[in-house]
Amino acid sequence: MKNKFYILSLCLLSVFTIVFILRFIVGGDEDSWLCEDNQWVKHGQPSYDHPSSGCGEDKLIGGDKDKHDCLIAAGYSWCQEKEKCLREWEEPCIQEKAFEYLSKVKNDTNLSFSGIGNTSFTWNFLTSESKGDGNPLEKEIQGKEINLENTESKVAEEIENYFQKENFKIDSFNLADGTIISKQGYKKDNLVCIITRSLVDSNQGDNINNINIKIECSDITNIDFL
């Protein structure tokens, strides 16, 4: 009888020891934060917020950085003009004026535009050299853009009215009126913008009358021939 008692006690002690090892040695602190895949993940029910740093930061080296030490994995790139690393969607490297105005368009219209991205587009300039024959000079310029997909045609008219209320003038040298795609150019001081309307793919059923809208803007202050 005593042997059975000793054997049972030994088994219970062994189980307790295994549980203790798994719980406190292998499993670690039950109520804490663990770093998994570069993110803080709850382990149990910690009574405090996750740390603000220290998770995966040591991995953001080597291939995750460019030659200027910008963290590519975090969306940073080197801006030569400002001589620092930045995220283009938060702070533009160049074309600040275009970035700021498109941010204003998004806020004022409250439409579901995309984020502000980089773009290049063609603008027709009437320069001192081209005034003689009346033919503008076509030049590709860098700028910023926002997009609005699959919306009603009347929205484009609302946006165009908005630009006119903002004291932009229609530029007659930057117009293109087509059945599928049409463009309207606007200019205010040294800020130029083009609003492009294009029909949504006719294969999308009930939305065949809807359009996609793209607004591209550029600050032409430093265009050398102006």
C-alpha positions as CSV (number, residue, x, y, z in Angstrom):
1,M,0.0,0.0,0.0
2,K,2.8,2.3,0.9
3,N,4.6,1.5,-2.3
4,K,1.5,2.5,-4.3
5,F,1.4,5.8,-2.3
6,Y,5.0,6.5,-3.1
7,I,4.6,5.7,-6.7
8,L,1.5,8.0,-7.0
9,S,3.3,10.8,-5.2
10,L,6.3,10.4,-7.5
11,C,4.0,10.6,-10.6
12,L,2.3,13.7,-9.3
13,L,5.6,15.4,-8.5
14,S,6.9,14.5,-12.0
15,V,3.8,16.0,-13.6
16,F,4.1,19.2,-11.4
17,T,7.8,19.5,-12.4
18,I,7.0,19.2,-16.1
19,V,4.2,21.8,-15.9
20,F,6.4,24.1,-14.0
21,I,9.1,23.9,-16.6
22,L,6.7,24.4,-19.5
23,R,5.0,27.3,-17.7
24,F,7.8,29.3,-16.3
25,I,10.9,28.3,-18.1
26,V,9.8,27.4,-21.6
27,G,6.6,29.4,-21.8
28,G,8.0,32.5,-20.0
29,D,5.9,35.1,-18.3
30,E,2.3,34.3,-19.0
31,D,1.0,37.8,-18.8
32,S,3.4,39.7,-21.0
33,W,4.1,40.8,-24.6
34,L,6.1,38.7,-27.1
35,C,7.8,39.9,-30.2
36,E,6.6,37.8,-33.2
37,D,7.2,38.8,-36.8
38,N,8.3,42.2,-35.9
39,Q,5.1,42.9,-33.9
40,W,4.2,42.9,-30.3
41,V,1.7,40.1,-29.5
42,K,-0.2,39.5,-26.3
43,H,0.9,36.5,-24.2
44,G,-1.9,35.9,-21.6
45,Q,-3.5,39.1,-20.3
46,P,-0.8,41.7,-19.6
47,S,-1.9,44.6,-17.4
48,Y,0.2,47.1,-19.4
49,D,0.4,48.4,-23.0
50,H,2.9,46.9,-25.3
51,P,6.4,48.5,-25.5
52,S,6.7,51.3,-28.0
53,S,10.0,50.0,-29.4
54,G,12.4,47.1,-29.4
55,C,10.4,44.6,-31.4
56,G,12.2,43.6,-34.6
57,E,14.3,46.8,-34.8
58,D,17.5,44.8,-34.9
59,K,16.3,43.2,-38.1
60,L,15.9,46.4,-39.9
61,I,19.5,46.4,-41.1
62,G,21.4,45.4,-44.2
63,G,19.1,44.8,-47.1
64,D,16.3,46.7,-45.4
65,K,18.3,49.9,-45.6
66,D,19.5,51.9,-48.5
67,K,23.0,53.4,-48.8
68,H,21.8,56.5,-46.9
69,D,20.6,54.3,-44.0
70,C,16.9,54.9,-44.8
71,L,14.6,52.1,-43.5
72,I,13.2,50.8,-46.8
73,A,11.0,48.3,-44.9
74,A,9.3,51.2,-43.1
75,G,8.7,53.1,-46.3
76,Y,11.5,55.6,-46.0
77,S,13.6,56.8,-49.0
78,W,16.4,59.3,-49.4
79,C,15.5,62.9,-50.4
80,Q,18.5,64.6,-51.9
81,E,16.9,68.1,-51.8
82,K,16.2,67.9,-48.1
83,E,19.2,65.6,-47.3
84,K,17.2,63.3,-45.1
85,C,15.1,60.1,-45.1
86,L,11.3,60.6,-45.4
87,R,8.1,58.9,-46.3
88,E,6.7,60.5,-49.5
89,W,3.1,60.1,-48.5
90,E,3.8,62.0,-45.2
91,E,6.3,64.6,-46.4
92,P,7.1,65.2,-50.1
93,C,10.7,65.4,-51.1
94,I,9.8,67.9,-53.8
95,Q,6.5,69.4,-55.1
96,E,5.4,70.5,-51.6
97,K,3.0,73.1,-53.1
98,A,1.2,70.4,-55.2
99,F,1.2,68.0,-52.3
100,E,-0.4,70.6,-50.0
101,Y,-3.0,71.6,-52.5
102,L,-4.1,68.0,-53.3
103,S,-4.3,67.5,-49.5
104,K,-6.6,70.5,-49.4
105,V,-8.8,69.1,-52.2
106,K,-9.2,65.8,-50.4
107,N,-10.2,67.6,-47.1
108,D,-12.5,70.1,-48.7
109,T,-14.4,67.8,-51.0
110,N,-14.5,64.9,-48.5
111,L,-14.4,62.4,-51.4
112,S,-12.8,59.0,-51.2
113,F,-9.6,59.9,-53.1
114,S,-6.6,57.7,-53.0
115,G,-3.4,58.7,-51.2
116,I,-1.1,61.3,-52.8
117,G,1.4,59.7,-55.1
118,N,4.1,60.8,-57.5
119,T,3.3,61.3,-61.2
120,S,4.6,62.9,-64.4
121,F,2.3,64.4,-67.0
122,T,2.4,66.5,-70.1
123,W,1.7,70.3,-69.9
124,N,1.6,72.6,-72.9
125,F,3.4,75.9,-72.2
126,L,2.9,79.1,-74.3
127,T,6.4,80.6,-74.0
128,S,7.9,83.8,-75.4
129,E,9.4,81.7,-78.2
130,S,6.2,79.9,-79.1
131,K,3.9,83.0,-79.0
132,G,4.9,83.9,-82.6
133,D,3.4,80.9,-84.2
134,G,0.8,80.3,-81.5
135,N,1.9,76.7,-81.0
136,P,2.6,75.8,-77.3
137,L,5.7,73.9,-76.2
138,E,4.9,70.5,-74.8
139,K,6.9,69.4,-71.8
140,E,6.7,66.5,-69.4
141,I,6.7,67.7,-65.8
142,Q,6.9,66.0,-62.4
143,G,4.1,66.4,-59.8
144,K,1.6,64.7,-57.5
145,E,-1.6,62.9,-58.1
146,I,-4.8,61.6,-56.4
147,N,-7.4,59.2,-57.9
148,L,-11.1,58.6,-57.4
149,E,-12.4,55.4,-59.0
150,N,-15.9,54.4,-60.2
151,T,-17.8,57.5,-59.3
152,E,-20.7,59.3,-60.9
153,S,-20.1,61.7,-63.8
154,K,-21.6,64.6,-61.8
155,V,-18.7,64.3,-59.3
156,A,-16.3,65.5,-62.0
157,E,-18.4,68.6,-62.5
158,E,-18.4,69.3,-58.8
159,I,-14.6,69.0,-58.7
160,E,-14.2,71.4,-61.7
161,N,-16.5,73.9,-60.0
162,Y,-14.4,73.6,-56.9
163,F,-11.3,74.5,-58.9
164,Q,-12.9,77.5,-60.4
165,K,-14.1,78.7,-57.0
166,E,-10.4,78.3,-55.9
167,N,-9.6,80.9,-58.6
168,F,-8.0,78.5,-61.0
169,K,-8.4,79.5,-64.6
170,I,-9.0,77.0,-67.4
171,D,-6.0,76.7,-69.6
172,S,-7.1,76.5,-73.3
173,F,-3.8,74.9,-74.4
174,N,-4.4,71.9,-72.1
175,L,-7.8,70.6,-73.1
176,A,-8.6,67.2,-74.6
177,D,-12.3,66.2,-75.1
178,G,-12.8,62.6,-76.0
179,T,-15.6,60.0,-75.8
180,I,-13.6,57.7,-73.4
181,I,-11.1,60.1,-71.9
182,S,-11.2,63.8,-71.5
183,K,-8.8,66.3,-69.8
184,Q,-9.3,69.8,-68.4
185,G,-6.2,71.9,-67.5
186,Y,-6.3,74.5,-64.7
187,K,-3.7,77.1,-63.7
188,K,-3.3,79.4,-60.7
189,D,-0.1,81.4,-60.5
190,N,2.6,78.7,-60.8
191,L,0.5,75.8,-59.9
192,V,-1.0,73.8,-62.8
193,C,-3.4,70.9,-62.5
194,I,-5.1,68.5,-65.0
195,I,-8.3,66.7,-64.2
196,T,-8.7,63.5,-66.3
197,R,-12.0,61.7,-66.7
198,S,-12.1,58.2,-68.1
199,L,-15.0,55.8,-68.5
200,V,-15.1,52.8,-66.2
201,D,-14.6,49.5,-68.0
202,S,-17.9,48.6,-69.8
203,N,-17.6,45.0,-68.5
204,Q,-18.5,46.2,-65.0
205,G,-22.2,45.8,-65.5
206,D,-24.4,48.5,-64.0
207,N,-21.5,50.9,-63.6
208,I,-21.0,51.6,-67.3
209,N,-21.9,55.2,-66.9
210,N,-19.5,55.8,-64.0
211,I,-16.1,57.3,-64.4
212,N,-12.6,57.3,-62.9
213,I,-11.1,60.7,-62.0
214,K,-7.4,61.6,-61.7
215,I,-6.1,65.0,-60.6
216,E,-2.5,65.8,-61.3
217,C,-0.8,69.0,-60.1
218,S,2.7,70.4,-60.4
219,D,4.5,73.5,-59.2
220,I,6.1,75.0,-62.3
221,T,8.1,77.7,-60.5
222,N,11.4,76.3,-61.4
223,I,10.7,75.4,-65.0
224,D,13.8,77.0,-66.6
225,F,12.2,78.4,-69.8
226,L,9.4,80.4,-68.1
